[in-house]
Amino acid sequence: AGKTTLMTALAHRTPEGTIVDGEIAMNGLPVGDFMHRESGYMHQEELFVENLTVMEHLTIMARLRMDRRTTALARRRRVNQLMRQLSLYNARHTRLGGLDGLKTLSGGERKRLAFATELLIDPGLLFCDEPTTGLDSSSAQKLMTLLRASAVQGKTVICTIHQPS
């Protein structure tokens, strides 16, 4: 239906070789690399290294995504803050993939981790491509509550939702 294609074009994250006709501007200015620095993009499918723990994943992503002038202590505080805020703290030592039959994250925890990853940089604009896909109704409701809370805090949240008729 083109939802993901539209979302990636708006977020200025189209795959190499994709042709986008026209310009994308925000407040009258072309978005360019600004969009990568100042926005978050929550993919429909989570992109995790399965043998990492929740804390390891967020720590690595904080180092990669946050401003390089951010101190290690500030990154660690941000990671702990998000794990607590998104109810991931008790799962901080849980591996992302079920390797060797070990405990793994639930679908809701995986979505919250994807959300936490994007919140590391505290983006003013957050794109979410079908964020409730694969979740039961309770987990979907909890995630939508988190997204709504971000909007209430002044963030712009743009979501595509698959709602079969």
Secondary structure, 3 states (H helix, E strand, C coil): CCHHHHHHHHCCCCCCCCCCCCCCEECCEECCCHHHHHEEEECCCCCCCCCCEHHHHHHHHHHHHCCCCCCHHHHHHHHHHHHHHCCCHHHCCCECCCHHHCCCCCHHHHHHHHHHHHHCCCCCEEEEECCCCCCCHHHHHHHHHHHHHHHHCCCEEEEECCCCC
